[in-house]
Amino acid sequence: MARTYEELEKNHPCFGGCKFNAGRIHLPVSPGCNIACRFCDRTINDVEQRPGVTSKIITPDEANTFIDKALGFVPNIKVAGIAGPGDTLATDYAFETFKKIGESHPELLKCMSTNGLLLYERADELINIGIDTLTVTVNAVDPKIEAKLNEYIIWHGEKIYGEEGAKILIENQLKGIKKVADAGVTVKINTVLVPGINDEHIATIAKTVRELGAIIYNIIPLIPQHQLKDIPKPTCEQIEKARSDAEQYIKVFRHCAHCRADAVGVPGVSEYSKLVYQSRLNVRNTFSHG
């Protein structure tokens, strides 16, 4: 049974007022991805502070070892999360990891992030493994807009480009959000704010996901890179307007720390990922989609 939203407010650094005293560990067990976001640059390094970055990939069997190590540095870790660096549903590694965590550290909240392409078809697995919070990145609910942000999807072994792929992605995201939310899992939505593409679309996204059962909404400013490297990052005014647009329909999360896929500590206060994971850069420095 997933924890209640009231419990999350007390124990999860992304909810409520506990953000400065509750810690989390992100376990980078999910290397591969099944969509090609035009702004995404997944990589392995020790320096960048953003999603999609980790110092190493670990296996599900290693997860509890790293949790125990992290607790030595941050005893108030309350959350074990998996946020990549690829998509958590593209492989079975996240499910294997959460099963092991549930046996060894049942006290920890289980938190997962996904692009949602496989969310609807894997929703029952996710619910059965006991996920407490799910974050789904929804950058548009209009395929024409989504196609400007995502080049293609890999859907059951087929690479599908443009609006056709975007339509499949959005349909699976929205059906999946409703199914998971109806089962009692707290759903948070992330949207990457891209000026000139989806900045006037935020209210529509917020209204849509709230009607499906999402509880909270996080607007992430674009980091100009990859295919969208020439688009300027949103201004403070653009971010505030987007938040105001969303807030008509859903609670807005305002203290996102752009966490790495191997983050450890209290967001905005402490960071122990280097000490916990001790980089072994014996794998490729970049990932290719698929």
Helices and strands as residue ranges (DSSP letters): H 5-11, E 23-26, E 35-37, E 43-44, E 53-54, G 60-62, H 63-73, E 77-82, H 93-104, E 109-114, H 119-128, E 133-137, H 143-149, E 150-155, E 158-161, H 162-182, E 186-193, H 202-212, E 216-221, G 226-228, H 236-247, E 251-253, E 264-265, H 273-277
